[in-house]
Structures are given as C-alpha cells and as structure tokens.
Amino acid sequence: MPQLTRGILIAIEGIDGSGKSTLAKNLSLSLEQQGFNTTLTKEPGDSQLGKEIRTLVQTQNIPISGHAQYLLFAADRAQHLSERIIPALKENKIILCDRLADSSLAYQGYGNGLDLEMIKSVNKWSMQGIPIDLTVFVHVPVEIALERCGKRGALSPYEKKEFLHKVADGFEELYKNRTDVIIVDGTESPENLNKQVCSAIEQWIKNKNLLS
C-alpha cells in the first residue's frame, strides 16, 4: 500500500454541469483502490455550518447582496478547512474537494463582478494560508453544461447562459498560465476522464517524491 509523506489537497473545478462532482467521486474510489487514503469533500456545504449557509443562499428567502454572499461562502470555507481539510491533511490523506477557492474567483469575481484581489486576500485568510497542491479543471462548453443542468431539473440562479459564460471565461483566465492545473475535456465519458486524471495524479505524486 502506498504511503504518502504528507497530505495532498486537490481541487476539482468547473462550471455547473461540467461533470466535476462525478469525477471527484470516481477519483476517490479509484485512488482508494490503488491503496491511497482519500477524503472526498465539497464546497459549499460539507460542514454543518456550510449546510446551513448553502440552504440560506440557495433558498433565497431573504435578499443577499453579492458581497454578503461571498463572505458567507468564505465563512463556509474557513469552517471547512478547520473541520474537514486540515484534519485530513494531518493524516496524510489525498483530499479531493469538489470546488474550492478558485470557484469564488470565477463565480463571485468574474461572474458577479466583485474585486478579484479582495477575494484572493480573503480566500488566503479563510484557508489559513494552506495552499492547494493541484487543481483539476473540467472544461466543457457552456451550452453542453446547461443542457446537462436542465436534465437535472429547474435551473438555479447560477445556471444561466450569460452568467455561466462569464464564469467559464473567468476559469479560462485563471488557468491560462498555471502549471499546477490539469485541464481535461468534460465532454469525454466519465470513465475516460477518471482514468486520465487518476493517472495524472499518480504521476504528479511520483514526480514530487511524496511516497515513502
């Protein structure tokens, strides 16, 4: 069984309907089968506080400004780090997180027009300075993503064409010069995506000499 010398934090990013959640679940199963200990988590909503925040934002029973909405997500992130991610890192696990800090930049920054530098600053603070080791970006055309979202039921406020185009452009801008990002084609089958990314993660671990 492979033993990691430290925990690894991996973010799975993409627009709504990209297939990132399915990929995260499949990766967790595949890496476990390879002998790695993994923690599968998500934002927002994988802490008790996060569940309350997610319900508050999604139900929209009260009006929430764009600034307040982001700060709610940041509060969820801070709790999520303390409750789920930091303990898993201390146990030398691979943490697979369905959305993380870059989603705030893409959705609240590029999508809603909030100040990017302020979001970066609050993100870093809420994550207690803990870096994301590797990001997997599931790229998919907005039209295909919206078609998938429609099959799941009524579209959420985030699942609108004009807004998602802004978010997709934001992700593209964020990742165009990054060397710590694996970009994959979300139109491929879930099986092919999982195989491709699982192999890339294992190779990354070997290249970083993180096996004892």
Secondary structure, DSSP 4 states (H G I P E B T S, - for coil): ---BSS-EEEEEE--TTSSHHHHHHHHHHHHHHTT--EEEEETTTSSHHHHHHHHHHHH-SS---HHHHHHHHHHHHHHHIIIIIHHHHHTTPEEEEES-HHHHIIIIIIIT---HHHHHHHHHHHTTTPPP-EEEEEE--HHHHHHHHHHHSSPPTT--HHHHHHHHHHHHHHHTT-SSEEEEETTS-HHHHHHHHHHHHHHHHHHTT-B-
